[in-house]
Amino acid sequence: MKNLCSICPNQCNIDRSIFSGRCQVTEDFKIAKYGLHPYEEPPISYKNGSGTIFFYGCTLGCTFCQNYPLSHPLQTKKIAQLKEKKEYTAALHAYYKNYSIADCIAIMKELENNGAENINLVTASHYVPKLVEVFQKYRPNIPVVYNTHSYEKLEILKTLDRYIDIYLPDLKFFDAKIAQRYTGKANYFAYAKKVIQFMTQRKNRFENGKMLSGCIVRHLILPLCTQDSIHLIDWFASLKSEAYLSIMAQYTPFGEIENFEELKRPITKREYQKVVHYVESLALKNVYLQEQVAADRIFIPNFTKNKRELF
């Protein structure tokens, strides 16, 4: 009998060899795009860019996701059909193609050959069992980055841990009501805090400014959510970890936000300064502060069919 999938907090308990779970994908790899990413944190992109692999599907599903066509592929298909949004239609060109373990290994090798500073797995928690199989067959010669929204089970993450060099988790929401409003998952922080506590134990190791091992915790400031940001910063500071904190100001209105009036604008200068000044008041040692100029669609990867580069 086929194992029923319960690898993430959604607990779908379905046969993903046949059906899509809440992550919106079956068990086979679905890869939207891959390439060298120049806009990650400086020690991640470093000189040549991070070798980023964007996977389809997501177990969290933020309504404002900057990579909405990837995190909501089935909803995106519906939008494309009903609203004839060409950019969404184009983003689905690879959605129905399955990638094998051999294909995934070939992509990693191609990125290495192209000079990637690392292999960056973006939103791949719903593929963890498959990734374990990949790394059992092939270990990249460059660091492996696990880039996640953090809504996952610690026991599942631990099965992949031995193959990961750098953790790059998002710390999105502290307040259950905010998490519920934007993702439908009020228990986000209950799961995220456990995996981030685990990830932040990874010791930082650098070579000439390039991160070889460690953890960078990201937090995206959202409109009208600065107090939630402060709660998250306080919680991060309480860990007393050597992990880095990356405060991101890049929120750009995107996704399906018609019913969320507050999300139809970038953060204000006042919102940005409130969070940044609070971080500075804590005198945290390892911090990256993104400037507000990053709130621009030019920094959102282009997932259309005819563009080979990420941007």
C-alpha positions as CSV (number, residue, x, y, z in Angstrom):
1,M,0.0,0.0,0.0
2,K,1.3,3.4,-0.9
3,N,2.3,5.7,2.0
4,L,-0.1,8.5,2.6
5,C,1.6,11.9,2.7
6,S,1.8,13.7,6.1
7,I,5.2,15.3,5.7
8,C,4.0,18.8,6.4
9,P,1.6,20.4,9.0
10,N,-1.3,20.2,6.6
11,Q,-1.5,16.5,7.2
12,C,-3.3,15.7,3.9
13,N,-2.9,12.0,4.3
14,I,-3.3,11.3,0.6
15,D,-1.5,9.3,-2.0
16,R,0.6,11.9,-3.8
17,S,1.6,9.5,-6.5
18,I,-2.0,10.1,-7.7
19,F,-3.4,13.2,-6.1
20,S,-2.1,16.8,-5.4
21,G,-2.0,17.7,-1.7
22,R,-2.5,21.1,-0.1
23,C,0.9,21.9,-1.6
24,Q,-0.9,21.6,-5.0
25,V,1.6,19.1,-6.4
26,T,2.1,15.4,-6.6
27,E,5.3,13.7,-5.3
28,D,7.3,14.1,-8.5
29,F,9.5,17.2,-8.8
30,K,8.0,20.1,-10.6
31,I,10.6,22.7,-11.3
32,A,9.6,26.1,-12.6
33,K,13.0,27.6,-13.3
34,Y,16.6,27.6,-12.3
35,G,19.6,29.9,-12.7
36,L,22.1,32.2,-11.0
37,H,20.4,34.5,-8.5
38,P,22.3,37.8,-7.9
39,Y,19.9,39.3,-5.3
40,E,20.1,37.0,-2.3
41,E,22.0,38.1,0.8
42,P,25.6,39.1,0.0
43,P,27.3,36.0,1.4
44,I,24.8,33.8,-0.5
45,S,24.9,35.3,-3.9
46,Y,28.5,36.3,-3.4
47,K,30.3,36.9,-6.7
48,N,28.7,34.6,-9.3
49,G,25.2,34.3,-7.9
50,S,23.3,31.6,-6.0
51,G,22.4,28.5,-8.0
52,T,18.7,28.7,-7.4
53,I,16.1,26.0,-8.2
54,F,12.5,27.2,-8.0
55,F,10.1,24.4,-7.2
56,Y,6.4,24.5,-7.9
57,G,3.9,24.1,-5.1
58,C,3.9,25.4,-1.5
59,T,2.6,24.1,1.8
60,L,2.0,27.6,3.2
61,G,0.4,29.6,0.3
62,C,0.6,33.3,1.3
63,T,-1.9,35.2,-0.6
64,F,0.7,37.9,-1.3
65,C,3.4,35.6,-2.4
66,Q,6.0,37.3,-4.6
67,N,6.3,34.0,-6.5
68,Y,2.6,33.5,-6.7
69,P,2.5,31.5,-10.0
70,L,4.8,28.9,-8.3
71,S,3.2,28.7,-4.9
72,H,-0.3,28.7,-6.2
73,P,0.0,26.8,-9.5
74,L,-3.6,25.4,-9.5
75,Q,-5.1,28.7,-8.5
76,T,-2.9,30.4,-11.1
77,K,-4.3,28.1,-13.8
78,K,-7.8,29.1,-12.7
79,I,-6.9,32.8,-12.8
80,A,-5.4,32.4,-16.2
81,Q,-8.5,30.8,-17.5
82,L,-11.0,33.1,-15.9
83,K,-9.1,36.4,-16.2
84,E,-6.8,35.7,-19.2
85,K,-3.8,36.9,-17.4
86,K,-1.0,36.2,-19.9
87,E,1.8,36.5,-17.4
88,Y,0.2,33.7,-15.3
89,T,-0.5,31.6,-18.3
90,A,3.1,31.8,-19.4
91,A,4.3,30.9,-15.9
92,L,2.6,27.5,-16.2
93,H,4.6,26.3,-19.2
94,A,6.5,23.7,-17.1
95,Y,3.9,23.0,-14.5
96,Y,2.7,19.7,-16.0
97,K,6.2,18.4,-16.6
98,N,7.6,16.0,-14.0
99,Y,11.3,16.0,-13.3
100,S,13.1,12.9,-12.2
101,I,15.8,12.4,-9.6
102,A,18.3,12.2,-12.4
103,D,16.9,15.5,-13.9
104,C,17.3,17.2,-10.6
105,I,20.9,16.0,-10.3
106,A,21.6,17.2,-13.8
107,I,20.3,20.6,-12.9
108,M,22.5,20.8,-9.9
109,K,25.6,19.8,-12.0
110,E,24.7,22.4,-14.6
111,L,24.5,25.1,-12.0
112,E,27.8,24.1,-10.6
113,N,29.4,24.1,-14.1
114,N,28.0,27.6,-14.6
115,G,29.8,28.9,-11.5
116,A,27.1,28.9,-8.9
117,E,28.3,29.8,-5.4
118,N,25.8,27.2,-4.0
119,I,22.7,25.1,-4.7
120,N,19.7,27.1,-3.4
121,L,16.5,25.0,-3.0
122,V,13.6,27.4,-2.9
123,T,10.4,26.2,-1.2
124,A,11.1,22.5,-1.4
125,S,9.8,21.2,1.9
126,H,7.0,19.2,0.2
127,Y,9.7,17.3,-1.8
128,V,12.0,16.4,1.2
129,P,11.7,12.6,0.7
130,K,12.7,13.0,-2.9
131,L,15.5,15.4,-2.1
132,V,16.9,12.8,0.4
133,E,17.1,10.4,-2.6
134,V,18.8,13.0,-4.7
135,F,21.5,13.7,-2.1
136,Q,22.1,10.0,-1.5
137,K,23.0,9.7,-5.2
138,Y,24.8,13.0,-5.6
139,R,26.4,15.5,-3.2
140,P,27.2,18.9,-4.8
141,N,30.7,20.2,-4.5
142,I,29.4,23.6,-3.4
143,P,27.2,24.4,-0.3
144,V,23.6,23.5,-0.3
145,V,21.1,26.2,0.8
146,Y,17.6,25.3,2.1
147,N,15.4,28.3,1.4
148,T,12.0,27.8,3.2
149,H,8.9,29.5,4.6
150,S,9.4,27.4,7.8
151,Y,5.9,25.9,7.9
152,E,7.1,22.4,8.2
153,K,7.6,19.5,10.6
154,L,10.9,19.4,12.5
155,E,11.1,15.6,12.4
156,I,10.9,15.7,8.5
157,L,13.4,18.5,8.3
158,K,15.9,16.4,10.3
159,T,15.9,13.7,7.7
160,L,17.4,16.2,5.3
161,D,19.6,18.1,7.7
162,R,22.8,16.1,7.0
163,Y,22.8,17.3,3.4
164,I,22.2,21.0,4.1
165,D,25.0,23.5,4.7
166,I,23.1,26.8,5.0
167,Y,19.6,27.4,6.3
168,L,17.7,30.4,4.8
169,P,14.3,30.3,6.6
170,D,11.6,33.0,6.5
171,L,10.1,34.0,9.8
172,K,6.8,35.4,8.6
173,F,4.2,35.8,11.3
174,F,4.0,35.9,15.1
175,D,0.3,36.7,15.5
176,A,-2.0,33.8,14.7
177,K,-4.7,36.1,13.4
178,I,-2.3,37.6,10.8
179,A,-1.1,34.2,9.8
180,Q,-4.7,33.0,9.5
181,R,-5.7,36.1,7.4
182,Y,-2.9,35.7,4.9
183,T,-2.4,32.0,4.7
184,G,-5.3,30.3,6.4
185,K,-2.9,28.7,8.9
186,A,-3.2,30.1,12.4
187,N,-0.6,27.6,13.7
188,Y,2.2,29.0,11.5
189,F,4.4,30.3,14.4
190,A,3.9,27.1,16.4
191,Y,5.7,25.2,13.7
192,A,8.1,27.8,12.5
193,K,9.6,28.5,15.9
194,K,10.6,24.9,16.3
195,V,12.3,24.5,12.9
196,I,14.0,27.9,13.2
197,Q,15.3,27.1,16.7
198,F,16.8,24.0,15.2
199,M,18.2,25.8,12.1
200,T,19.8,28.6,14.1
201,Q,22.0,26.1,15.8
202,R,24.0,25.7,12.6
203,K,27.4,27.3,13.1
204,N,28.4,30.1,10.7
205,R,31.5,29.5,8.5
206,F,32.8,32.0,5.9
207,E,35.6,32.1,3.4
208,N,36.5,35.5,2.1
209,G,33.0,36.8,2.7
210,K,31.2,33.8,1.2
211,M,29.0,31.8,3.5
212,L,29.9,28.1,3.6
213,S,27.7,27.1,6.5
214,G,25.3,28.8,8.8
215,C,21.8,30.3,9.1
216,I,20.2,33.5,7.9
217,V,16.7,34.1,9.2
218,R,14.6,36.4,7.0
219,H,11.7,38.6,7.9
220,L,9.6,40.5,5.4
221,I,8.0,43.7,6.7
222,L,4.4,43.8,5.7
223,P,2.0,46.8,5.6
224,L,0.3,47.5,8.9
225,C,2.2,44.6,10.5
226,T,5.1,46.4,12.2
227,Q,4.1,45.4,15.7
228,D,4.1,41.8,14.5
229,S,7.6,42.4,13.1
230,I,8.8,43.7,16.5
231,H,7.4,40.6,18.3
232,L,9.3,38.3,15.9
233,I,12.5,40.3,16.3
234,D,12.2,40.0,20.1
235,W,11.7,36.3,19.8
236,F,14.7,35.9,17.5
237,A,16.8,37.9,19.9
238,S,15.8,35.6,22.7
239,L,17.5,32.7,20.9
240,K,20.9,34.3,21.5
241,S,22.1,32.6,18.4
242,E,25.0,33.5,16.1
243,A,22.5,33.2,13.2
244,Y,22.0,36.3,11.0
245,L,18.8,38.2,10.9
246,S,17.8,39.7,7.5
247,I,15.2,42.4,7.6
248,M,13.5,42.7,4.2
249,A,11.8,45.8,2.8
250,Q,11.0,44.3,-0.6
251,Y,7.3,43.7,-0.2
252,T,5.6,44.4,-3.6
253,P,1.9,44.1,-4.2
254,F,1.5,40.8,-6.0
255,G,-0.6,37.7,-6.0
256,E,-4.4,37.6,-5.2
257,I,-4.8,40.6,-3.0
258,E,-8.1,42.0,-4.3
259,N,-9.7,41.4,-0.9
260,F,-6.8,42.8,1.1
261,E,-6.8,46.5,0.8
262,E,-3.8,46.9,3.1
263,L,-1.6,44.8,0.8
264,K,-2.1,46.9,-2.3
265,R,0.8,49.2,-1.4
266,P,4.5,48.8,-0.4
267,I,5.5,49.5,3.1
268,T,5.8,53.2,4.0
269,K,9.1,54.9,5.1
270,R,7.6,55.2,8.6
271,E,6.9,51.5,8.8
272,Y,10.3,50.7,7.5
273,Q,12.1,53.0,9.9
274,K,10.1,51.8,12.9
275,V,11.2,48.2,12.4
276,V,14.8,49.1,11.5
277,H,15.2,51.4,14.4
278,Y,13.9,48.7,16.7
279,V,16.5,46.2,15.4
280,E,19.2,48.8,15.8
281,S,18.1,49.4,19.4
282,L,18.7,45.8,20.3
283,A,22.3,46.0,19.1
284,L,22.1,42.6,17.5
285,K,25.5,41.5,16.2
286,N,24.6,39.8,12.8
287,V,22.0,41.7,10.8
288,Y,21.3,42.5,7.2
289,L,19.0,45.5,6.5
290,Q,17.5,45.7,3.1
291,E,16.8,49.1,1.7
292,Q,13.3,50.2,0.5
293,V,14.5,50.5,-3.1
294,A,14.2,46.7,-3.2
295,A,10.4,47.0,-3.3
296,D,10.3,46.8,-7.1
297,R,9.0,44.2,-9.5
298,I,12.4,44.1,-11.3
299,F,13.6,42.0,-8.3
300,I,10.8,39.4,-8.7
301,P,12.1,36.5,-10.8
302,N,10.6,36.2,-14.3
303,F,9.0,32.8,-14.7
304,T,7.7,33.3,-18.3
305,K,8.4,30.8,-21.0
306,N,10.7,32.8,-23.3
307,K,13.1,34.3,-20.7
308,R,16.0,32.1,-19.8
309,E,17.5,34.3,-17.1
310,L,15.9,34.6,-13.7
311,F,15.6,38.4,-14.1
